Amino acid sequence: MALREILVWPDPRLKQKAKPVGEVTAEIRKLCDDLAETMYEANGVGLAAPQVGVLFNLISMDVEQKAAEGEAPKKKGEGLFWLIDPVLKVAEGEFTYTEGCLSIPDEYEEVTRFGHIVVEYTDRDGKRKQREAASTLLSVCVQHEMDHLQGKLFVDHLSALKRELIRRRMKKLKTQREAERKGEATAL
């Protein structure tokens, strides 16, 4: 397993559409593991392959590590699963949730999505499966990560003004990170 760098918006690679995976190979399973490790390291609940610059329809997800109100969180990895070539079979109703994104650090906004979904996907072992979710973090996370596969981010659901304010903050953050990297390289 290897940590991958998470792209920060407005990196143009985040706007590209991913391609179907098809057959689950050893290389794809390695990517699954890398995505999970990178997601956990960044304290996320979902990560799509395009967020690390790999244009495949592949998502790592573990929403069970974040406990619902009144519940204890599960241990890291207990709720982990992957969605390869996911397709929404049912998408109905509405649900609003405050979303964040590993590619847009420290920014959170309310987004309205479908409340009830059924997603069909291939798992890490190459088996086709389905999951159903209604008005939960899982339903939001599946839709949020599937947006990444289409080159879409949660800010695309916001007003142009909010999106532009966040874009400016992300550009400033990227400039700061690049300066820090250069400083570290000079110090070595």
N, C-alpha and C positions, 0 to 999 in steps of 0.2 A: 504494500500500500504506500501511496505517496500523496503528500499534500499538493494541491494544485492552487495556483493563484486565481482568486476570484476577480473577474473583470468588474470595474466600477463604471457605472453610467456617467456620462454619455459615450462610452466606448462604442464605436460603430459596429463592432462585432456582435453586440447584444441585440441589434436590430435585424440580424440575419435569421432566416428560417432554417430549422434543423431538418435532417433527412431521416427517413425510417432506418431502423437498425436491422430488421429482418432476423437473421439467425443469431442466436446468442452464442458467441465464441469465447474463448479464454480471454481474448483482448477486451471484449465487452464486459466480462465479469471483473476484470482488473479495473476497468473504468468505474464500474459500480462501486467497488471497494474504495477507490480513490475519492469518488464523490462523497461517499459516506464519511470518510475520515476528514475530508475538507469541511463538510457541513458541520460535523461535531466540533471541530477545532474553532470554527467561526460562531459557534453557539446558535446554529440555525436549526429549523425543523424541516427544511426542504432545500434542495439544490438541483438545478437542471444543468445538464452537460454544456449547453451554450454559455452558461455563466463562467465556465472555466475554459472557454474558447474551443469546445469540441461540439461540432454541429451534428449531433445525433439526438433522436427522440428518446431521451433517457433521463430519468429523474430519480434521485435518492430522497427518501422521506422517512421521518420519524416524529410524528406529532405527539406520540404518547409520552415522550420525555417531558413535555409541558403539561402539567396537571390541570385538569378542569377544576373549577371551584369546589372545594370540599373533598377532593381526591388527592391521593399521594401520587407523585410522578413515578413512572416506571424507570428502571435503570437504563442507562444509555445502551442502545442496541436492541432492547427487548421489543420495541415496536418498529424496528427498521424494516423497510421494504423498498423495492424499486419498481418503477413503472417504465417499461420499455414499450415504445410504440403505443402510448395510451390513446384511447378514443372515448369521448363522452357519449354514452348511450342514452342517458336521461339527463336533462338539464331544465329544471323548472322552478318557479317561485323566485323569491328574492331574500337575500340575507346581507346585512351590512356588517362589516368587521374592520377594525383598525389593523392595517397591514404594514409590514416593513419588508425589507428585501436586503439580502446579503450583498447585492450589487449596488444598493443605494443606502449605505450605512447610516444609522442613526436618524433616519427619516421615517415617519409614520403618518399615515392618512387613512381616513375611512373610505372604503371601496365597497360598492354594492355588486354582488355576484349572485349566481343562481343559489337558491337555498337547498334544493334537493338534487343530488347528482348520482349517477351510476357510471363508473368508469371501468372500461375493459382495457386490459393491458397484459403484456407478457412479463412474467417474473424472471428473476436472475437465473432460474433453472430452465427457462425456455417454455414454461407452461402458461397457457392463456388463462387469465383469471378475471374476476369482477369484484369491485368494492362499491358499497353504497354508503352515502353520507348525507345527512340533512342538518343544515344550520349549525355546523361545527367547525372547529379549526381544520379538520381533515377536508371538508368540502371546500373551504377557502384555499387551503394549501394546494390541493390538486389543481384547482382552476388557475391559481397564481403561477404555479410551476409550468402548467401546460401553456400558459401565455408565453413564457420564455421560449418554448419550442417554436412559437410562431413569430419570434422577434418582437414581442410586446412586453412591456413592464407595467407595474401597477400605476406608475405615474401617467401612463397613457389613458387611464380611466379618470384622471383629475382635470380640473380646468387648466386652460393654457397659462394663466397667471401662476397658479400653484406649481405647475410643472416647471416653468421658467425659473422661479425662485429656488426650487430644489436643484435644477440643473446648475445654477450659479454656485450653490454650496458644494455640489459634487466636483465641479471644476476646481474650486479652491482646495478641496480635500486632496484631489489628485496631484495638484501642484505641490502641496505640502508633503505628500508621501514621496514624490519624486525627489524633492530637495533633501528629505531625510535619507533616502537611499544613496544619493550622491555623497552626502556627508559621511555615511557609514563606509562607503567605498573608499573615500579619501582617508578616513581614519585607519583603515587596514593597511 
